[in-house]
Amino acid sequence: MATNSRVQEMPLQHAEDPKHTEDRVNVVISVQNGEIQVKPDPFELRKHLDQEVRWTCTAGDGEFLVEFSDSPFYEFQFSKDAPVSGLAKRTILADDNKVYEYTVRVGQLFRDPGGVIKK
């Protein structure tokens, strides 16, 4: 017995979907006059809104590396190939005074901005 079922495949577009912009904190990495610029610095993520951070780099080929030594996220390293943080760890408490420092590398350049996890 043959069945005729149609399954329409819908591409996952959460990363670029404008209706999810409130779920995302966009951090832009650029290089100006030989120095890395990161905006905003620090980023502010609102945990109760289930926000994620998305890093993008406007310099050269867009390659970058973000690395946390004490990450508020389940992962500690992000790049052009994996630019979205995911949710903050469940064990992280919102604290306006705690700044999570991280390192951004573009080529041989580096900078140490920060991020804050808010309620």
Steps between C-alpha positions, in 0.01 A plus 500: 500500500656825386448821687522840348620737766655833428736651746589856430848574625539843650852630546600600850526876492504594867848651463385752238128525577406861585227389740774357724704819524390553861653160580841608380768744610713587198866576565694645207876453477694731270858613448569872481848656483659166589287446813204272565176679584215312670150648525332491738762462770389362731211314343194466723305177476159468667473147635125509566443575129707193400734721299807378316805690377593498131846626412576621146821640359511761226879481454661322205347157440293519819714249688522550876537306822320578827621315806377513861713371788194506730210466257142577601396276209517123451778553244807716550617559142320667208604581142373583152395134470326495841408863580199455733544447874187306580325568828684596817563206731218422741746531789594859408324758714416840359737758645534853362841534670662182364682551171597185308821591321584330175766528232429587137765412241510617140819384333788604729291766677313445825278689743338413835143635517230382739142391541238528772216257571197695618167382633 
